[in-house]
Amino acid sequence: MNLLYGIGFAAALLIALVMTPLVRRFAFWAKAVDAPNHRKVHSRIMPRLGGLAIFIAFIGAYFIVSPAIDTLKADVVFGLLVGGTIVVLVGALDDRFDLSPKIKLLGQILAASVVVYSGVTIDLVNVPFGDGTISLSWLAVPLTIFWIVGVTNAINLIDGLDGLSAGVSAIATTTILVLALMMGNVTVVLLCTLLLGSIIGFLFYNFHPAKIFMGDSGALFLGFTLATLSVLGFKQATVVSLLVPIMILGVPLSDTFFAIMRRWVNNLPISAADKSHLHHCLLRMGFSHQTTVLIIYGIATFFGFSAVLLSYMSEQQALWGAVILVAVLLVILVVGAEFIGIISRTKRPVLHFLNKVRMKTMQRMTK
């Protein structure tokens, strides 16, 4: 089985390496390009549609190795492939024609509905205290669709620097892969292996200085696939372990949360575009393009490590570990967000409070 995983990874990697230059030429021919403007970091016209190369590599590698594996959940894989095709088509059309947000959202909901119809839903939540379980019943379907659509858009939001979205997605995929190996989930292990190979092959052309952007076709596909894989890995979970997929996708989800808070604080529509995402803030602090990307890779790796650590704990350890870990992460996120000005450059209540405490402490020490 490990040999098949290795063959699948190598096949996806090679297909992505071969297809990306071809897709790049096609993007120029189809005029699916990204022109620079006041919100963009790049300074020259760049081809989009890189997601097509990732998708073709993923699909191609799957059909190469899947016939040799008879334990795959065929209906679930079919739902993922059909839903993935829908979001890639929607993203590709947006890369070329700039679709309206409503049309893109409808496409994402349709893709998520296909996955749910194939049997992928968040079904049960086991209560950490006691022996009972809570059945989500009719809430399972809308909750799963909300999760898939939310993560899909979160990955799209961080796609602002060369290699950023692809690299963060690769780290999240690796984390899900490790957890799937721990649980012996063959379907998720294979899909993660193929996705990881596809992303790494594309990253050869997408890391700074990029030769091609993944565009919405790539960002939506990666977000959609990661959301679906996270549900597949944690369909029936304790309340504590429900934190695991959130931690795995900590960077895009936290950036999305801060974007919503930033627009609320500044009385702007939630859908309003701005230039204050995490990567924008780090660039303003003086970090180079490549250093900024590597810093965010480090943050994503920390989130992924935390998710794996939480999964290794026993149920009782995980309960207390989750409380401590969440508390530490919240403090780091809030202080870090105020420090770099991701919500507001002027309103920093927590930092001001900590500064007052520090000043009072120093005054007492000098008396």
Helices and strands as residue ranges (DSSP letters): H 2-30, E 33-34, E 46-47, H 50-65, G 66-68, H 74-97, H 101-117, E 124-126, E 133-135, G 137-139, H 140-157, H 164-183, H 186-206, H 215-233, E 236-238, H 243-248, H 250-265, H 278-284, H 289-312, H 315-340, H 349-366
